[in-house]
């Protein structure tokens, strides 16, 4: 189940960007060639995130299709199936473009606590002396 390796990589990126702040939600874009399933990634992320800033955070997976071009008939189409054949002629002689990306699209921080002297309200920084 390669989702654990992917979940670990996503968590590393989340922790760097969160800079110690609690994370409530993560959104990831992954190419269809990576063959990631939402439920498996959700389970893996829940396990690897335990005890981190992302503990209890939800994760959304957006699958980016592969662009298929048939060498036989020239048809171009998008597909979520990495083992696809041409939808027009059924040919298996196809070129695939894209579909191998993994992008941390967004992070939603948990509700921050107000700290006096901190106008952004998203960190636990103490008030700065004036």
C-alpha positions in Angstrom: 0.0 0.0 0.0 2.1 2.9 -1.3 -0.3 5.5 0.2 1.6 5.4 3.4 4.8 6.7 1.7 2.7 9.3 -0.1 0.9 10.3 3.2 4.3 10.6 4.9 5.6 13.0 2.2 2.4 15.0 2.4 2.7 15.2 6.1 6.3 16.4 5.9 5.2 19.3 3.5 2.2 20.1 5.8 4.4 20.3 8.9 6.9 22.6 7.1 4.2 25.0 6.0 2.2 24.9 9.2 5.2 26.0 11.3 3.8 24.6 14.5 0.2 25.7 13.9 -2.6 23.1 14.2 -4.0 21.9 10.8 -7.6 21.0 10.3 -7.8 20.1 6.6 -5.4 19.2 3.7 -6.1 19.1 0.0 -3.9 17.1 -2.3 -3.8 16.9 -6.2 -2.5 13.6 -7.5 -2.1 12.3 -11.0 -4.0 9.3 -12.1 -0.8 7.4 -12.8 0.0 7.4 -9.1 -3.1 5.2 -8.6 -4.0 6.6 -5.2 -7.4 5.8 -3.7 -9.1 8.4 -1.5 -10.0 6.0 1.3 -6.5 4.4 1.5 -4.9 7.9 1.5 -7.3 9.0 4.2 -6.5 6.0 6.4 -2.7 6.3 5.9 -2.7 10.1 6.6 -4.7 9.6 9.8 -2.2 7.1 11.0 1.0 9.0 10.1 -0.4 12.3 11.4 -1.1 11.0 14.9 0.8 13.2 17.5 1.6 15.9 14.9 0.1 19.3 14.1 -2.1 17.4 11.6 -3.5 15.0 14.1 -7.2 14.7 13.4 -7.0 16.7 10.2 -9.1 15.6 7.2 -7.6 15.1 3.8 -9.2 15.6 0.3 -7.8 13.9 -2.8 -8.3 15.4 -6.2 -7.3 13.0 -9.0 -5.8 14.7 -12.1 -6.6 12.7 -15.3 -4.0 11.5 -17.8 -4.0 12.9 -21.3 -4.2 10.1 -23.8 -3.3 10.4 -27.4 -3.9 7.4 -29.7 -1.1 6.7 -32.2 -3.5 4.8 -34.4 -6.3 7.2 -35.0 -5.0 10.4 -33.4 -7.8 10.9 -30.9 -7.0 12.8 -27.7 -8.9 12.4 -24.5 -8.5 12.6 -20.7 -8.7 9.4 -18.6 -8.4 8.4 -15.0 -7.3 4.9 -16.0 -3.6 4.5 -16.3 -4.1 1.3 -18.4 -6.6 2.9 -20.8 -7.1 2.1 -24.5 -8.4 4.6 -27.1 -12.1 5.3 -26.6 -12.6 5.7 -30.4 -10.8 2.8 -32.0 -9.9 0.6 -29.0 -6.2 0.8 -29.9 -3.6 0.1 -27.2 -0.8 2.1 -28.9 -1.3 5.3 -26.9 0.9 8.0 -25.5 0.1 9.2 -22.0 1.0 12.7 -20.8 0.8 14.0 -17.2 -0.9 12.2 -14.4 2.2 11.8 -12.3 2.1 14.9 -10.2 1.6 15.2 -6.5 0.8 18.7 -5.2 -0.1 19.9 -1.8 -2.8 22.3 -3.0 -4.0 23.8 0.3 -3.9 23.6 4.1 -6.6 24.9 6.4 -5.4 25.8 9.8 -7.5 25.0 12.9 -9.2 27.9 14.6 -6.4 30.1 16.2 -6.5 31.5 19.7 -6.2 35.2 20.2 -3.0 36.2 21.7 -2.6 39.9 22.8 -0.3 41.8 20.6 -0.8 39.3 17.7 -3.0 40.9 15.1 -2.9 37.9 12.8 -4.4 35.5 15.4 -2.8 32.5 13.8 0.2 31.9 16.0 1.0 31.7 19.7 3.6 34.5 19.4 3.9 36.6 22.6 3.1 40.3 22.5 6.1 42.3 21.2 7.5 45.0 23.4 7.2 48.5 22.1 
